[in-house]
Amino acid sequence: MRKHKYLLKNILMITLILGIAAIATYQIYHKFVHERTTDYNSESLEITFHEKTGNKVTIIKAAGVTDSVGLSSKAYTFSIKNNSNQKVKYKLLLVDDNDTIEEDNCLGKEIPKEFLRVSIKKNDQKAEIYSFDELENDILSNEEIKNGEEKEYAIRVWVTNSTDLPSLTNLHYHGIIQILENDNSLAVKWEK
């Protein structure tokens, strides 16, 4: 009988400890996730960036790398959800972040665009790679999303490993990922 009480007491203690650990883990995870996400909206689209930096893309320590290394570099991830009751056309753009360039006094210290590579990966599809100077009007992709549909994106930017590469000392890149709905409605940050 004494052994039975001891066993029951231990089972209750272990259950209590596991319960506290599960609740604490849940709270920490959700606090971390909410601190990292940044929400943007347009007329019909809800955009959530999954990084603390939101829609800002930065290269401060520039070093030329191969495409295979660039494809394993830091990804800027976000999701786009269509909350309307119809299909929506939108464009993904990667434009210069003129405010940060001015704020950091980087004017004239930007990495030349011909040495920048960018990849865009949508959902589980293979990443598409472009040279920055190949992009027409800074457009990464023209897309269409069905009502109620959600798409996941990962964008990576790196400096190409070229023999023509100038000295990268003190050169930077500051960009912004933008979503333009129906060629007129730019997604803007949503204040909670």
HUSULNOR-V134361 format. One record per backbone hydrogen bond with DSSP energy under -0.5 kcal/mol. NH is the residue of the N-H (numbers start at 1). CO is the residue of the C=O. If there is no record, write none. Layout:
BEGIN
NH;CO / NH;CO
END
This chain:
BEGIN
5;1 / 6;2 / 7;3 / 8;4 / 9;5 / 10;6 / 11;7 / 12;8 / 13;9 / 14;10 / 15;11 / 16;12 / 17;13 / 18;14 / 19;15 / 20;16 / 21;17 / 22;18 / 23;19 / 24;20 / 25;21 / 26;22 / 27;23 / 28;24 / 29;25 / 30;26 / 31;27 / 32;28 / 33;29 / 34;30 / 35;31 / 36;32 / 37;33 / 38;49 / 40;47 / 41;188 / 42;45 / 46;81 / 47;40 / 47;45 / 48;79 / 49;38 / 50;77 / 54;51 / 56;53 / 57;175 / 59;173 / 62;60 / 62;171 / 65;159 / 70;66 / 71;67 / 72;69 / 73;70 / 76;155 / 77;75 / 78;153 / 79;48 / 80;151 / 81;46 / 82;149 / 83;44 / 83;81 / 88;145 / 90;143 / 91;180 / 92;141 / 93;91 / 93;178 / 94;138 / 95;176 / 97;174 / 98;96 / 101;97 / 102;98 / 103;99 / 104;100 / 105;102 / 106;101 / 107;101 / 109;106 / 111;172 / 115;112 / 116;113 / 117;158 / 118;130 / 119;156 / 120;128 / 121;154 / 123;152 / 125;122 / 128;120 / 130;118 / 132;116 / 133;113 / 134;131 / 135;131 / 135;132 / 137;135 / 138;135 / 139;136 / 140;92 / 140;138 / 141;92 / 143;90 / 143;141 / 145;88 / 148;82 / 149;146 / 151;80 / 153;78 / 154;121 / 155;76 / 156;119 / 158;117 / 159;63 / 160;115 / 161;65 / 162;160 / 165;162 / 171;168 / 172;109 / 173;59 / 175;57 / 176;95 / 177;55 / 178;93 / 178;176 / 180;91 / 181;179 / 181;185 / 182;89 / 183;180 / 184;181 / 185;181 / 186;184 / 187;179 / 188;41 / 190;39 / 191;189 / 192;190
END
